[in-house]
Amino acid sequence: MIDPKAGADGNLGNKRIDLELIADMVESGSRVLDIGCGRGELLDLLVNRRQADGRGLELSQAGVNACVARGLSVVQGNADTDLSYYPDNGFDTVILSQTLQATQKPREVLREMARIGPQLIVSIPNFGHWRVRAHLALRGRMPETKALASSWYETANIHLCTLLDFTDLCAELDLKVAQCITLTNGRAHQSTKAPGSWQNLTAEQAVFVLQRS
C-alpha cells in the first residue's frame, strides 16, 4: 500500500509507475482533471506528453505552489467538499491517483467524479494483499511494509480498502470497470474486467479505468 503521493514499490526510478500507466491511458488532447495532484508529477506528464488540457485540484498549499512553478493550472481545494463547483461533463477524464483512501467520503467523491466526466481513472493501494493479511494475522499489529511505510498514527490513509471492496462500491455507483491494471513488485498485469480473489490477494495496488453505465 502507498500513502498518497509517496514513493514505494512500483516506482520506476523516482517516478511512480502508476502515474506512467495513467498518463498512457489518457487520450491525447483531452480535457483532464487531476484531483489530489500533489506536486504535479502526473499533471506534467499529461500536459507535456499527452498534450492534454490538464487542470488540477490540490489540498496543500505547498503542492499548489510546486504545480504553479511547473506552469500547471492548479487550484487549492478539497476533494471532499469542492468537487461540487465543477460543471457536469466538464472534463473527458477525471483522475484520482492514490488519494481515495485519504478522503473523508470516498463514495461521494466517486459520485462527484462520475458527474464531472464520463471516464474515471482511479489508482488505489490494496489492503487485501497477502503480506498485509499475514502481518495482521501473525503479529496482531497494523502492517508496515515498503508500500505502507508510515506508522498507523502518521499515515494520511483513513479509508483503506481491498480491490474487491472497491469494485463493490463501483457497482453500487453504476460504474463499469473498463480496464484494470494490477501492480505487484513493479510488474503490471492488465485486464478488461474487474479483479478477482487472486488479484485481491497478490496485487499491491491497482489502476482502474471506470465508465458510467
Order of alpha helices (4+ residues) and beta strands (2+ residues): beta-beta-alpha-beta-alpha-beta-alpha-beta-beta-alpha-beta-alpha-alpha-beta-beta-alpha-beta
